Amino acid sequence: MQLLHIDSAITGEQSVSRELTQRIVAAWKAGHPNTTVQHLDLAAQAPAHLSADALGFRTGQAAATEVQRQENALSEALVSQFLASDVIVIGAPLYNFTIPSQLKAWIDRIAQTGRTFKYTDKGPVGLAGGKTVIVASTRGGVYSTSEGGQAMEHQESYLKVVFGFFGITDVRFVRAEGVGMGPDAKALAIASADKDIQAHTSVPANQPQIAQVA
């Protein structure tokens, strides 16, 4: 079993999402000892945001410049790594009500027609089904307990939609919110996340269960 461990927080050792992804990966390996892990640190190795030169994988142009070939090679490497993975663990802190731009850049690189989705006369169809995605969702405030908070967050809701678009029905969230509201609130948030980790890493991979966002 291949696990892809992705971090996107820019705060280094202070990052709660990095702490949680480490715990998730360790718990998964404990329950699935045949797992091999690849680590992708998007804060250290962020792909460039999409540009005209980076759109070659979508346009299919035969004549490409050297820059376009390099951009295409990067996109191909990222989507191939993603497609080869059975389990994807993603650290996704809430930045300005959404995900880090580094993580969005990665998603834009793997969102490739013919690889992770396709269009048909019935509409789009995901091509990357059969995977398990576990997201470490961290938030400084509390968003899940009110309609206003839920309307403001475009983190879990976005990730659930985009991976569903790729055909992935097994999306699980390990949530720690309120981590910026003082030491006691942070400790409670991490304790709650630990319960999520235990629950989500004990469930077999590829079990359809798009997690509900409260």
C-alpha positions in Angstrom: 0.0 0.0 0.0 1.4 3.4 -1.0 0.7 6.5 1.2 1.3 10.0 0.1 1.9 12.4 3.0 1.4 16.0 2.1 2.1 19.0 4.3 1.2 22.6 3.3 1.5 24.7 6.4 4.2 27.4 6.3 4.7 27.6 10.1 7.2 24.8 10.5 7.4 23.3 13.9 4.6 25.5 15.2 2.2 23.9 12.8 -0.7 21.9 14.3 -1.6 20.4 10.9 2.0 19.1 10.5 1.8 17.5 14.0 -1.5 15.9 13.1 -0.4 14.5 9.7 2.6 12.9 11.5 0.2 11.3 14.0 -2.1 10.1 11.2 0.7 8.6 9.2 2.1 6.8 12.3 -1.3 5.5 13.3 -2.0 4.3 9.7 1.3 2.5 9.5 0.7 0.9 12.9 -2.5 -0.6 11.6 -1.2 -1.2 8.0 2.4 -2.3 8.4 2.8 -3.0 4.7 2.4 0.7 3.9 5.2 2.7 2.2 5.3 6.5 2.6 6.3 9.3 0.3 6.4 12.8 1.8 5.6 16.0 -0.2 6.3 19.2 1.7 4.5 21.9 -0.4 5.9 24.7 1.8 9.4 23.7 0.8 8.6 22.3 -2.7 5.6 24.3 -3.9 4.8 24.0 -7.6 4.4 27.3 -9.4 0.9 28.4 -9.9 -0.7 27.7 -13.2 0.5 29.9 -16.0 0.2 29.9 -19.8 3.4 27.8 -19.9 2.0 25.4 -17.4 -1.1 24.6 -19.3 0.5 22.3 -21.8 -0.9 19.2 -20.2 -4.3 20.5 -20.9 -3.9 21.9 -24.4 -1.8 18.9 -25.7 0.3 21.1 -28.0 3.0 19.2 -29.7 5.4 22.1 -30.1 6.4 23.2 -26.7 9.1 25.5 -25.5 11.7 24.3 -23.0 9.9 26.1 -20.2 6.6 24.4 -21.2 8.3 21.0 -21.2 9.7 21.6 -17.7 6.3 22.7 -16.5 4.6 19.7 -18.1 7.2 17.3 -16.6 6.4 18.7 -13.1 2.7 18.3 -13.6 3.2 14.8 -14.9 5.3 13.9 -11.9 2.8 15.2 -9.4 -0.3 13.6 -11.0 1.6 10.3 -11.4 2.6 10.3 -7.8 -1.0 11.0 -6.8 -2.5 8.3 -9.0 0.0 5.7 -7.7 -1.0 6.4 -4.1 -3.7 4.4 -2.3 -3.9 6.7 0.7 -3.3 10.5 0.7 -2.8 12.3 4.1 -3.1 16.0 3.7 -2.3 18.8 6.2 -4.6 21.6 5.3 -4.7 24.6 7.7 -7.3 27.2 7.3 -5.6 30.3 5.8 -7.9 33.3 5.2 -11.0 31.1 5.1 -9.5 28.6 2.6 -6.6 26.3 2.0 -2.9 27.4 1.6 -2.1 28.6 -1.9 0.6 26.0 -2.1 -1.9 23.3 -1.7 -4.2 24.9 -4.3 -1.3 25.0 -6.7 -0.8 21.2 -6.2 -4.5 20.5 -6.8 -4.4 22.6 -10.0 -1.5 20.5 -11.2 -3.2 17.2 -10.6 -6.6 18.3 -11.9 -6.0 17.0 -15.4 -8.6 15.9 -17.8 -8.0 12.3 -18.9 -6.0 11.6 -15.8 -8.1 12.5 -12.7 -11.4 13.3 -14.4 -13.1 13.4 -17.8 -16.0 15.1 -19.5 -18.8 13.0 -21.0 -22.2 13.8 -22.5 -23.6 13.1 -19.1 -21.2 15.5 -17.4 -17.8 15.1 -15.6 -16.7 11.7 -14.3 -13.9 11.2 -11.8 -11.1 8.9 -12.8 -9.2 8.6 -9.4 -11.6 6.6 -7.4 -10.7 3.8 -5.0 -8.4 6.0 -2.9 -8.7 7.1 0.7 -8.0 10.8 1.6 -7.5 11.8 5.2 -7.3 15.6 5.8 -5.8 17.2 8.9 -8.0 20.3 9.1 -6.8 22.9 11.5 -8.4 26.3 12.3 -7.5 29.1 14.7 -11.2 29.8 15.4 -14.4 27.7 15.5 -16.4 27.4 12.3 -18.2 24.1 12.5 -20.8 25.0 15.2 -22.7 27.8 13.5 -24.3 28.6 10.2 -22.2 31.7 9.9 -19.0 29.9 10.6 -19.9 27.1 8.1 -20.6 29.8 5.4 -17.2 31.4 6.0 -15.0 28.3 5.6 -13.9 27.2 2.2 -11.4 24.6 3.4 -13.1 21.3 4.2 -16.0 22.1 1.9 -13.7 22.8 -1.1 -11.5 19.7 -0.5 -14.6 17.4 -0.2 -15.9 18.8 -3.5 -12.6 18.6 -5.4 -11.7 15.1 -4.4 -15.3 14.0 -5.0 -14.9 15.5 -8.5 -11.9 13.2 -9.0 -14.1 10.3 -8.1 -12.9 9.8 -4.5 -15.7 8.9 -2.2 -13.6 8.0 0.9 -12.7 11.5 2.3 -12.1 11.7 6.0 -11.5 14.8 8.2 -9.4 15.0 11.3 -10.4 18.4 12.7 -8.7 20.6 15.3 -10.4 24.0 15.5 -10.0 26.8 18.0 -6.2 26.2 18.2 -5.7 30.0 18.3 -8.0 30.6 21.2 -5.6 29.9 24.0 -3.7 26.9 25.4 -6.7 25.2 26.9 -8.7 25.4 23.7 -5.7 24.2 21.7 -5.3 21.2 24.0 -9.0 20.3 23.7 -8.8 20.7 19.9 -5.8 18.3 19.6 -7.4 15.8 22.0 -10.6 15.8 19.8 -8.4 15.4 16.7 -6.7 12.4 18.3 -10.1 10.7 18.6 -10.7 11.4 14.9 -7.3 9.9 14.1 -8.1 6.7 16.0 -11.5 6.4 14.2 -10.3 7.2 10.7 -7.1 5.1 10.7 -8.9 2.0 12.0 -11.3 2.0 9.0 -10.1 0.0 6.0 -8.9 2.0 3.0 -11.2 2.5 0.0 -14.3 2.3 2.1 -16.8 4.8 0.5 -17.6 7.4 3.2 -17.3 11.1 2.2 -17.1 12.6 5.6 -19.7 15.0 6.7 -18.7 18.6 7.4 -20.6 19.7 10.5 
